[in-house]
Amino acid sequence: MLFELAWLSWLVVGLVAGAVAKLVVPGRRGGGFWVTMPLGVLGAMLGGALAGLVFRVEDAGFTSLWTWLSAILGALVVLVVWGALSTRRGARAVRK
């Protein structure tokens, strides 16, 4: 039961982090809501894992500031990488 709640909380944190990252990252990114939100979840998980490794922060909980900051930072990184990859792929398709 507790494990299921942990995944649910990461899902909620990731969805919010993806939305915040979408607002922070400048420029238009392709994909809209349906691409940004899963990328936000992926970024939140990545940010949480990296925060645990680098800062020795364990699962701090849903209301912890560390949880939210690491999730938003991870979502920003994932969205920037996604934007760079999708822009490069789109430019390549136009040239052909």
Secondary structure, 3 states (H helix, E strand, C coil): CHHHHHHHHHHHHHHHHHHHHHHHCCCCCCCCHHHHHHHHHHHHHHHHHHHHHHCCCCCCCCCCHHHHHHHHHHHHHHHHHHHHHHHHHHHHHHHC
